[in-house]
């Protein structure tokens, strides 16, 4: 039972979503100043990359 391409992309999508939530949570609760905007922007970037990984499942 090896991992095929779709399984790898599914795990990558899951990890990217978790990291995006963590970064946005840090932006909201830990860094309320200007640094929070950077953390939120990176978290949104993680969501967009996860969206691309999800779109690639089944096409590679």
Secondary structure, 3 states (H helix, E strand, C coil): CCCCHHHHHHHHHHHHHHHHHHHHHHHHHCCCCHHHHHHHHHHHHHHHHHHHHHHHCCCC
